[in-house]
Amino acid sequence: MGRRFPEGEGLKGLPPQHPVFVVHSLGHAIAALTAAAKAGRSIIVLSAPDAGIYAGPGWFKALIDAARAIVPDATAEFILDCGDDAGAAQGAIRGGIEAMVFSGRTDVAERLAAIAAARDIRFLTIRPEALLDLGRWFFADVETVAGECADRLASLPPIC
């Protein structure tokens, strides 16, 4: 099974050694994980904006499980963007999504954050900046997308 970041690493400031890839499909997730595993880098896999609303947490959980099964050596954190929809965020919490973005009202975010924390789910109110949005290659094969991811990872400074 794929690995998450050790506690204390990852989303609390998104250090540059954990680049963010925006995925729109299972193929994208597989490509990003494949490139990361080959490069020996940890990555963040971020859903498309508002995907928690229109695709749902069930879809994203299935994507996570399938991608990790296919590329078990990759280390990644998966984040579902729930936009400003509290129902989508609640669904993500119920569905066991490991991390989410919620951009709704502050009072609602505070309540959701408390619920998420009780379930060991990372809760963000600001969408991380992407290194690469894979939407441009929506219909490309996995190998092509993995090559784009690998090129982008190769352009980053080495991990110290």
Phi, psi and omega per residue, in radians:
M1 nan 2.485 3.127
G2 -1.031 2.818 -3.072
R3 -1.904 2.525 2.983
R4 -1.608 2.953 3.061
F5 -1.148 2.578 3.008
P6 -1.054 2.698 3.129
E7 -0.957 2.483 3.124
G8 1.563 -0.157 3.109
E9 -1.931 2.874 2.986
G10 1.759 -1.997 -2.833
L11 -1.347 -0.177 -3.044
K12 -1.207 0.147 3.137
G13 3.009 -0.002 3.127
L14 0.748 1.222 3.127
P15 -1.006 2.659 -3.037
P16 -1.073 -0.335 3.122
Q17 -1.286 -0.089 3.080
H18 -2.052 1.362 -3.108
P19 -1.154 2.665 -3.062
V20 -1.850 2.205 3.064
F21 -2.016 2.223 3.090
V22 -1.572 2.162 -3.097
V23 -1.961 2.612 -3.140
H24 -2.144 -0.008 -3.090
S25 -2.817 2.939 3.055
L26 -1.075 -0.722 3.113
G27 -0.994 -0.705 3.094
H28 -1.099 -0.787 -3.133
A29 -1.087 -0.755 3.110
I30 -1.080 -0.764 -3.138
A31 -1.091 -0.798 -3.131
A32 -1.122 -0.755 3.126
L33 -1.159 -0.675 3.120
T34 -1.082 -0.817 3.132
A35 -1.107 -0.718 -3.141
A36 -1.120 -0.770 3.140
A37 -1.094 -0.753 3.135
K38 -1.147 -0.589 -3.133
A39 -1.481 -0.174 -3.096
G40 1.187 0.577 -3.104
R41 -2.066 2.541 2.980
S42 -1.474 2.526 -3.127
I43 -2.337 2.929 2.964
I44 -1.901 2.264 3.055
V45 -1.882 1.975 -3.054
L46 -1.940 2.344 3.098
S47 -1.213 2.902 3.016
A48 -1.073 2.736 3.110
P49 -0.958 2.350 3.081
D50 1.115 0.271 -3.114
A51 -1.056 -0.503 3.093
G52 -1.102 -0.414 3.141
I53 -1.465 -0.882 -3.008
Y54 -1.631 -0.466 3.119
A55 -1.790 -0.607 3.050
G56 1.612 2.743 3.138
P57 -1.175 -0.494 3.105
G58 -1.101 -0.756 3.089
W59 -1.076 -0.792 -3.075
F60 -1.178 -0.684 3.102
K61 -1.102 -0.722 3.093
A62 -1.118 -0.681 3.095
L63 -1.082 -0.810 3.134
I64 -1.028 -0.905 -3.083
D65 -1.070 -0.760 -3.133
A66 -1.183 -0.779 -3.122
A67 -1.105 -0.732 3.127
R68 -1.184 -0.579 3.103
A69 -1.194 -0.630 -3.107
I70 -1.385 -0.588 -3.132
V71 -2.207 1.246 -3.020
P72 -1.210 -0.315 -3.099
D73 -1.479 -0.116 -3.121
A74 -1.404 2.529 3.038
T75 -1.919 2.093 -3.072
A76 -2.658 2.702 2.982
E77 -1.964 2.330 -3.137
F78 -1.867 2.304 -3.121
I79 -2.165 2.242 3.061
L80 -1.731 2.185 3.077
D81 -1.505 2.000 -3.133
C82 -1.730 0.125 -3.130
G83 0.982 -2.438 -3.136
D84 -1.796 0.328 -3.071
D85 -1.638 1.874 -3.126
A86 -1.099 -0.597 3.115
G87 -1.115 -0.716 3.093
A88 -1.125 -0.710 3.124
A89 -1.139 -0.723 3.096
Q90 -1.115 -0.681 3.083
G91 -1.102 -0.675 3.109
A92 -1.126 -0.698 3.109
I93 -1.139 -0.843 3.126
R94 -1.069 -0.633 -3.100
G95 -1.392 -0.073 3.105
G96 1.331 0.440 3.063
I97 -1.129 2.351 -2.992
E98 -1.292 -0.397 3.138
A99 -2.749 2.596 -3.120
M100 -2.585 2.804 2.998
V101 -2.013 2.301 3.047
F102 -2.279 2.168 -3.067
S103 -1.951 0.328 -3.111
G104 -1.401 -2.896 -3.084
R105 -0.956 2.551 -3.093
T106 -1.063 -0.751 -3.118
D107 -1.126 -0.650 3.094
V108 -1.218 -0.728 3.129
A109 -1.046 -0.700 -3.141
E110 -1.103 -0.728 3.127
R111 -1.188 -0.768 3.124
L112 -1.123 -0.672 3.131
A113 -1.073 -0.690 3.122
A114 -1.143 -0.727 3.114
I115 -1.144 -0.769 3.133
A116 -1.086 -0.744 -3.137
A117 -1.078 -0.650 3.122
A118 -1.133 -0.380 3.131
R119 -1.862 0.224 3.122
D120 1.046 0.705 3.107
I121 -1.905 2.248 3.104
R122 -1.237 2.412 -3.069
F123 -2.232 2.106 3.128
L124 -2.043 2.581 3.061
T125 -1.932 -0.062 3.084
I126 -2.219 2.281 3.134
R127 -1.215 2.248 3.112
P128 -1.113 2.643 3.091
E129 -1.349 2.338 -3.082
A130 -1.523 2.468 2.924
L131 -1.293 -0.689 -3.096
L132 -2.690 2.224 3.021
D133 -1.697 2.093 -3.037
L134 -1.448 0.059 3.130
G135 -1.013 -0.507 3.118
R136 -1.068 -0.476 -3.117
W137 -1.909 0.679 -3.043
F138 -0.986 -0.715 -3.081
F139 -1.753 0.106 -3.129
A140 -1.343 2.734 3.098
D141 -1.307 2.843 -3.068
V142 -1.022 -0.690 -3.114
E143 -1.100 -0.729 3.122
T144 -1.114 -0.800 -3.126
V145 -1.153 -0.718 3.097
A146 -1.063 -0.651 3.089
G147 -1.111 -0.723 3.093
E148 -1.107 -0.744 3.113
C149 -1.105 -0.782 -3.137
A150 -1.079 -0.740 3.106
D151 -1.048 -0.748 -3.126
R152 -1.185 -0.696 3.099
L153 -1.131 -0.656 -3.136
A154 -1.156 -0.407 -3.127
S155 -1.416 -0.153 -3.131
L156 -1.459 2.697 3.061
P157 -1.122 2.645 3.138
P158 -1.085 2.688 3.095
I159 -1.365 2.308 3.128
C160 -1.645 nan nan
